[in-house]
């Protein structure tokens, strides 16, 4: 395997483990066994775990750009945008891990820029979904609530369209009740 192809394999398996298990799942010895490669190759390409973590964040940024490109084409939240989330399940799960582990130097702040881009990308369709076209700033605040709700509920096992649909419907109902009570 040429050097860049091998490096890419390390990053891909590390990203998968990170997305599904968090930073605890990303272990050189384990990745080496999965890839059937000598762990010295990891150190040859990355030097240490800090450099590798930076590579994972860079890979995540690349995946987020693809996700955002597809999200920008969506005309409605449900089902179109939810299906984009399902399509990019690994990227969404990795993003969840970045947020959950933002206390670690490698991941601190890595999610913030992407969160803002997601909000900007789906603002129009989100505002329509929660019937707040007249107040997109408030709609964006509700989007933050949804994001935080997903962070507490989402896992690799329950990440699917049906659950996303159910959770987003719950939020729509809460927003509707909240705006009616005001």
C-alpha positions as CSV (number, residue, x, y, z in Angstrom):
1,X,0.0,0.0,0.0
2,X,1.5,3.4,-0.9
3,X,2.2,5.7,2.0
4,X,-0.7,8.1,1.4
5,X,-3.2,5.2,1.0
6,X,-2.0,3.7,4.2
7,X,-2.3,7.1,6.0
8,X,-5.8,7.4,4.7
9,X,-6.7,4.0,6.1
10,X,-5.5,5.0,9.5
11,X,-7.6,8.1,9.4
12,X,-10.7,6.3,8.1
13,X,-10.6,3.6,10.8
14,X,-9.8,6.2,13.5
15,X,-12.7,8.3,12.3
16,X,-15.0,5.4,12.4
17,X,-13.9,4.4,15.9
18,X,-14.1,8.0,17.1
19,X,-17.6,8.5,15.7
20,X,-18.9,5.3,17.2
21,X,-17.1,5.2,20.5
22,X,-15.5,8.5,21.2
23,X,-11.8,9.2,21.8
24,X,-11.6,6.1,24.1
25,X,-12.2,3.9,21.1
26,X,-9.2,5.3,19.2
27,X,-6.2,3.3,20.2
28,X,-3.1,2.7,18.1
29,X,-2.9,-1.0,19.0
30,X,-6.6,-1.6,18.2
31,X,-6.4,0.3,14.9
32,X,-3.3,-1.7,14.0
33,X,-5.1,-5.0,14.6
34,X,-8.2,-3.9,12.6
35,X,-6.1,-2.7,9.7
36,X,-3.6,-5.6,9.9
37,X,-0.8,-3.1,9.9
38,X,2.2,-2.7,12.1
39,X,1.6,0.1,14.7
40,X,5.0,1.6,13.8
41,X,3.2,2.7,10.6
42,X,0.9,4.9,12.7
43,X,3.9,6.6,14.3
44,X,5.6,7.0,11.0
45,X,2.6,8.9,9.6
46,X,1.4,10.8,12.6
47,X,4.1,10.8,15.3
48,X,1.7,10.8,18.1
49,X,-2.0,10.9,19.1
50,X,-2.2,14.7,19.1
51,X,-1.2,14.9,15.4
52,X,-3.6,12.1,14.7
53,X,-6.4,13.9,16.5
54,X,-5.8,17.0,14.4
55,X,-5.9,14.8,11.3
56,X,-9.3,13.4,12.5
57,X,-10.6,16.9,12.9
58,X,-9.4,17.9,9.5
59,X,-11.1,14.8,8.0
60,X,-14.3,15.7,9.9
61,X,-14.2,19.2,8.4
62,X,-14.0,17.6,4.9
63,X,-16.9,15.3,5.7
64,X,-18.9,18.3,7.1
65,X,-18.4,20.2,3.9
66,X,-19.9,17.3,1.9
67,X,-22.8,17.1,4.4
68,X,-23.4,20.9,4.2
69,X,-23.4,20.7,0.4
70,X,-26.1,18.1,0.4
71,X,-28.0,19.9,3.2
72,X,-28.0,23.1,1.1
73,X,-30.0,21.3,-1.6
74,X,-32.8,20.3,0.8
75,X,-36.2,21.9,0.4
76,X,-37.7,20.6,3.6
77,X,-36.5,19.3,7.0
78,X,-38.5,16.1,7.0
79,X,-37.8,13.9,5.2
80,X,-35.1,15.5,3.0
81,X,-32.7,17.0,5.6
82,X,-33.2,14.0,8.0
83,X,-32.2,11.7,5.2
84,X,-29.1,13.8,4.6
85,X,-28.3,13.2,8.3
86,X,-28.8,9.5,7.8
87,X,-26.6,9.5,4.7
88,X,-23.8,11.2,6.7
89,X,-24.4,9.2,9.9
90,X,-20.7,8.7,10.6
91,X,-20.0,12.5,10.2
92,X,-23.0,13.3,12.5
93,X,-21.8,10.8,15.1
94,X,-18.3,12.2,14.9
95,X,-19.6,15.7,15.4
96,X,-21.5,14.5,18.4
97,X,-18.3,13.2,19.8
98,X,-16.5,16.5,19.2
99,X,-19.1,18.3,21.2
100,X,-19.2,15.7,23.9
101,X,-15.4,15.8,24.2
102,X,-14.9,19.5,23.7
103,X,-13.1,19.6,27.1
104,X,-10.2,17.9,25.4
105,X,-7.7,20.2,23.7
106,X,-7.9,18.3,20.4
107,X,-11.6,18.8,20.0
108,X,-12.1,22.2,21.8
109,X,-14.0,24.4,19.5
110,X,-13.8,22.1,16.5
111,X,-17.6,21.8,16.4
112,X,-18.5,25.5,16.8
113,X,-17.8,26.6,13.3
114,X,-19.6,23.6,11.8
115,X,-22.6,24.2,14.0
116,X,-22.9,27.7,12.8
117,X,-22.6,26.6,9.2
118,X,-25.3,24.0,9.7
119,X,-27.6,26.7,11.2
120,X,-27.0,29.0,8.3
121,X,-27.5,26.3,5.8
122,X,-30.8,25.1,7.0
123,X,-32.2,28.3,8.5
124,X,-34.9,28.8,5.9
125,X,-36.2,25.3,5.9
126,X,-35.9,25.0,9.7
127,X,-37.8,28.3,10.1
128,X,-40.6,27.0,7.9
129,X,-40.6,23.6,9.7
130,X,-41.2,25.3,13.1
131,X,-43.6,27.9,11.5
132,X,-41.3,30.8,12.4
133,X,-40.5,32.3,9.0
134,X,-41.2,35.7,10.5
135,X,-38.6,35.2,13.2
136,X,-35.6,33.3,11.9
137,X,-33.3,34.3,14.8
138,X,-35.7,32.7,17.3
139,X,-36.0,29.7,15.0
140,X,-32.3,29.4,15.1
141,X,-32.3,29.3,18.9
142,X,-34.8,26.5,18.8
143,X,-32.5,24.7,16.3
144,X,-29.8,24.9,19.0
145,X,-32.2,23.2,21.4
146,X,-32.8,20.4,18.9
147,X,-29.1,20.0,18.4
148,X,-28.5,19.8,22.1
149,X,-31.4,17.3,22.5
150,X,-29.9,15.1,19.8
151,X,-26.5,15.2,21.5
152,X,-28.1,13.7,24.6
153,X,-30.1,11.0,22.8
154,X,-28.2,10.0,19.8
155,X,-26.0,6.9,19.6
156,X,-24.8,4.6,16.8
157,X,-27.5,2.1,17.8
158,X,-30.5,4.4,17.7
159,X,-29.4,6.7,14.8
160,X,-32.0,6.2,12.1
161,X,-34.6,8.1,10.2
162,X,-37.5,6.9,12.4
163,X,-35.9,8.1,15.6
164,X,-34.8,11.4,14.0
165,X,-38.4,11.9,12.7
166,X,-39.8,11.2,16.2
167,X,-37.4,13.5,18.0
168,X,-37.9,16.4,15.5
169,X,-41.6,16.0,15.8
170,X,-41.3,16.3,19.6
171,X,-39.4,19.6,19.1
172,X,-42.0,20.9,16.6
173,X,-44.7,20.2,19.2
174,X,-42.8,22.0,21.9
175,X,-42.1,25.0,19.7
176,X,-45.7,25.2,18.7
177,X,-46.9,25.1,22.4
178,X,-44.2,27.6,23.4
179,X,-45.1,30.1,20.7
180,X,-48.8,29.7,21.3
181,X,-48.3,30.4,25.1
182,X,-46.5,33.6,24.3
